[in-house]
Amino acid sequence: MTMRRQVTILGSTGSIGKSALDVVRHYPDRFDVVGLAAHSNVELLAKQVREFKPEHVAVADAEAGLRLASLLPGTHVAAGAGALESIAAAPADIVLCGMVGACGLRPVLSAIDAGNAIALANKEPLVMAGALIMERAKANGVRVIPVDSEHNAIFQCLHGHRIEDVRCIHLTASGGPFYGRPRESLAGVTPGQATRHPTWDMGAKISVDSATLMNKGLEVVEAMWLFGLPLEKIEVVIHPQSIVHSLVEFTDGSILAHLGPTNMKFPIQYALTWPDRVPEPMGRLDLTAMRELTFAKPDFSEFPCLAYALEAARTGGTAPAILNAANECAVEAFCNGSIDFLRISDVVREVLDDCEASPDVTLETVLDADRAARARAGHVMAGLGV
Ligand SMILES: NC(=O)c1ccc[n+]([C@@H]2O[C@H](COP(=O)([O-])OP(=O)(O)OC[C@H]3O[C@@H](n4cnc5c(N)ncnc54)[C@H](OP(=O)(O)O)[C@@H]3O)[C@@H](O)[C@H]2O)c1
């Protein structure tokens, strides 16, 4: 008999959160949802609460908390600063972190401090403070299971192998909606065009990050921390079909690849049921329907954000936190129409040049770096007329 798992889902109203609830919905005998949290989409969250009846409900936005409470009479709603941290720490077998951006840092740490296992989709906290998160996870005996499809693939390929035997990992990247287009032709592309991903259906921020390839840069840093690998052992390879989710190359020349359908429910399900494998309800990959699988080197001059992320990873300390904050600000400005697509990388470049990274990674240094980089990004964008 399988043990029921108590699951908390942070960011339940987003793309990852909704997919996670679909997985849970499919296995009512395996999971109990004990916590749901979002930012401000109270209509959807209220619907989810009525369906899954979690003990704990939280929204990060205080005003949204009042609206949610009026939609759910009799339900205790935690709201405002600190609400996600407390729900992350409530007893659960696993906390799926599916919120977007730096806002996830404190809740991720809070879940770890409480001893709750983590299924991690929210990559930005690991980029900002990977050393801190992984040290605390180790100290608390907490497992961090990757949900990002590439890292979930590597996690699966590494099973039963020694990390010392890894020559390198190959992180696959689809190349995003603009792959193959010359950079000059991207001036004036709209948020609608940038978020129309060719192979994945995702939230706005990660879709824009995929279009600039910043997403792959963030994933390189994510992989360094999740697997304890140096930057030199992480390669990025463009694979437009998004069928091979990543590969591990061993010192003896063997390469193990993970293939699967382009659907985030697969890695989410694996993370939530690990180490069990349960029958998939989502359709198999038809090998004979595949026409080609291609792999190419990324062009760093076409995708400067990828180069900047690798540079920040090489610098270390709080440099990735600075990069992340600058990128979050620039992507938000692009999405609300304030800056051109091509200015995203310019903003990141300027902020990286202007903000000095600290070699120490503590919660304080990381939050200071995040704040300083956001302020600097504001100035840089003001200079662009924003
Ligand atoms: N989508 C994918 O396929 C995919 C794949 C791999 C990795 N990831 C990673 O997973 C994370 C989530 O991505 P997504 O595409 O699911 O994003 P999304 O669709 O934009 O959803 C974001 C979720 O986070 C919540 N949120 C936003 N700001 C918040 C705040 N300040 N405090 C608390 N909650 C907040 C949102 O709540 P409201 O709805 O109330 O605003 C929503 O539930 C990202 O880090 C992304 O890089 C995503």
The ligand as an SDF file (V2000), in Angstrom:
LIG
                    3D

 48 52  0  0  0  0  0  0  0  0999 V2000
    6.1430   27.0570  -16.3710 N   0  0  0  0  0  0  0  0  0  0  0  0
    7.0200   26.1280  -16.6200 C   0  0  0  0  0  0  0  0  0  0  0  0
    6.7940   25.2560  -17.4720 O   0  0  0  0  0  0  0  0  0  0  0  0
    8.3160   26.0660  -15.8540 C   0  0  0  0  0  0  0  0  0  0  0  0
    9.2760   25.1060  -16.1920 C   0  0  0  0  0  0  0  0  0  0  0  0
   10.4400   25.0420  -15.4470 C   0  0  0  0  0  0  0  0  0  0  0  0
   10.6560   25.9110  -14.3870 C   0  0  0  0  0  0  0  0  0  0  0  0
    9.7250   26.8560  -14.1030 N   0  0  0  0  0  0  0  0  0  0  0  0
    9.9720   27.7820  -12.9930 C   0  0  0  0  0  0  0  0  0  0  0  0
    8.8860   27.6900  -12.0810 O   0  0  0  0  0  0  0  0  0  0  0  0
    8.5930   28.9650  -11.5210 C   0  0  0  0  0  0  0  0  0  0  0  0
    7.1180   29.3070  -11.7980 C   0  0  0  0  0  0  0  0  0  0  0  0
    6.9600   29.4830  -13.1840 O   0  0  0  0  0  0  0  0  0  0  0  0
    5.5080   29.5930  -13.8510 P   0  0  0  0  0  0  0  0  0  0  0  0
    5.7450   29.5780  -15.3140 O   0  0  0  0  0  0  0  0  0  0  0  0
    4.5870   28.5910  -13.2400 O   0  0  0  0  0  0  0  0  0  0  0  0
    5.0890   31.0660  -13.4070 O   0  0  0  0  0  0  0  0  0  0  0  0
    3.6250   31.7520  -13.4520 P   0  0  0  0  0  0  0  0  0  0  0  0
    2.7310   30.9900  -14.3470 O   0  0  0  0  0  0  0  0  0  0  0  0
    3.8490   33.1750  -13.7060 O   0  0  0  0  0  0  0  0  0  0  0  0
    3.1070   31.5400  -11.9450 O   0  0  0  0  0  0  0  0  0  0  0  0
    3.7440   32.1640  -10.8800 C   0  0  0  0  0  0  0  0  0  0  0  0
    3.1040   31.8000   -9.5610 C   0  0  0  0  0  0  0  0  0  0  0  0
    3.8030   32.4930   -8.5300 O   0  0  0  0  0  0  0  0  0  0  0  0
    2.8920   33.3190   -7.8050 C   0  0  0  0  0  0  0  0  0  0  0  0
    3.5920   34.5370   -7.4200 N   0  0  0  0  0  0  0  0  0  0  0  0
    3.9930   35.5490   -8.2210 C   0  0  0  0  0  0  0  0  0  0  0  0
    4.5740   36.5190   -7.5010 N   0  0  0  0  0  0  0  0  0  0  0  0
    4.5310   36.1270   -6.2100 C   0  0  0  0  0  0  0  0  0  0  0  0
    4.9190   36.7070   -4.9820 C   0  0  0  0  0  0  0  0  0  0  0  0
    5.5060   37.9130   -4.9310 N   0  0  0  0  0  0  0  0  0  0  0  0
    4.7170   36.0040   -3.8600 N   0  0  0  0  0  0  0  0  0  0  0  0
    4.1470   34.7970   -3.8950 C   0  0  0  0  0  0  0  0  0  0  0  0
    3.7230   34.1960   -5.0140 N   0  0  0  0  0  0  0  0  0  0  0  0
    3.9190   34.8440   -6.1610 C   0  0  0  0  0  0  0  0  0  0  0  0
    1.7450   33.5820   -8.7550 C   0  0  0  0  0  0  0  0  0  0  0  0
    0.5670   33.9410   -8.0370 O   0  0  0  0  0  0  0  0  0  0  0  0
   -0.6230   34.8070   -8.7530 P   0  0  0  0  0  0  0  0  0  0  0  0
   -1.1780   33.9270   -9.8180 O   0  0  0  0  0  0  0  0  0  0  0  0
   -1.5640   35.0510   -7.6450 O   0  0  0  0  0  0  0  0  0  0  0  0
    0.0260   36.0380   -9.3110 O   0  0  0  0  0  0  0  0  0  0  0  0
    1.6330   32.2340   -9.4560 C   0  0  0  0  0  0  0  0  0  0  0  0
    0.9490   31.3230   -8.6410 O   0  0  0  0  0  0  0  0  0  0  0  0
    9.5780   29.9550  -12.1450 C   0  0  0  0  0  0  0  0  0  0  0  0
   10.6680   30.1410  -11.2860 O   0  0  0  0  0  0  0  0  0  0  0  0
   10.0200   29.2450  -13.4200 C   0  0  0  0  0  0  0  0  0  0  0  0
   11.3250   29.6210  -13.8010 O   0  0  0  0  0  0  0  0  0  0  0  0
    8.5680   26.9450  -14.8090 C   0  0  0  0  0  0  0  0  0  0  0  0
  1  2  1  0
  2  3  2  0
  2  4  1  0
  4  5  1  0
  4 48  2  0
  5  6  2  0
  6  7  1  0
  7  8  2  0
  8  9  1  0
  8 48  1  0
  9 10  1  0
  9 46  1  0
 10 11  1  0
 11 12  1  0
 11 44  1  0
 12 13  1  0
 13 14  1  0
 14 15  2  0
 14 16  1  0
 14 17  1  0
 17 18  1  0
 18 19  2  0
 18 20  1  0
 18 21  1  0
 21 22  1  0
 22 23  1  0
 23 24  1  0
 23 42  1  0
 24 25  1  0
 25 26  1  0
 25 36  1  0
 26 27  1  0
 26 35  1  0
 27 28  2  0
 28 29  1  0
 29 30  1  0
 29 35  2  0
 30 31  1  0
 30 32  2  0
 32 33  1  0
 33 34  2  0
 34 35  1  0
 36 37  1  0
 36 42  1  0
 37 38  1  0
 38 39  2  0
 38 40  1  0
 38 41  1  0
 42 43  1  0
 44 45  1  0
 44 46  1  0
 46 47  1  0
M  CHG  2   8   1  16  -1
M  END
$$$$
